[in-house]
Amino acid sequence: MTEIIIDLIAWGGYLGIFLLMAAENVFPPIPSEVIMGLGGMAVARGQMELVPLILWGTVGTVVGNYFWYEIGRRLGYQRLKPFVDRHGRWLTMDWEEVEKLHRFFQRHGQWVVFVLRFMPAGRTIISLPAGMTRMPHWRFILATTAGSAIWNCILAGAGLYLGANFKELDHYVGPLAVATMVAMALFYLYRVATWKPRG
């Protein structure tokens, strides 16, 4: 995967960064850490400039996330009720909890979207409930742009700092991402095992 991304970046330049970052948010297995980190390496080698790299990467991130936001907006959360009633145990929530989450997201959704842009897991899927709760377009785009720009600055800066030693970046970011996903999986299994429907 890394070799493919390196080839695409070398061939596509900033447009390649944009397309990869957009794809990363539609198909999460492509890691933004690698894309922006390698972009930072390209800056260190004089092949790219830092500011355009961050700008194009951030625009790609916003476009990819808007894809899921629009799906959520068209779907609407009310259509989930039959699914939640049938599969509540595996979702570890009933419809009353969904309603509470809906109200919370309506009040604080832009901050949730902003904060999750820094998380290895959840930063893409959060766009779906943002759309389902019909968060205003401008709030979603603003929160996504701000959070993504900061995250992309961190990743590109790390790649720039490490230069040719990019494996060091993957050495730190990779285990953190894996540990976060393992912790989330264990928490989910605990919720499934202990969840009981209300009433």
Beta strands, then each sheet from edge to edge (+ up, - down):
end
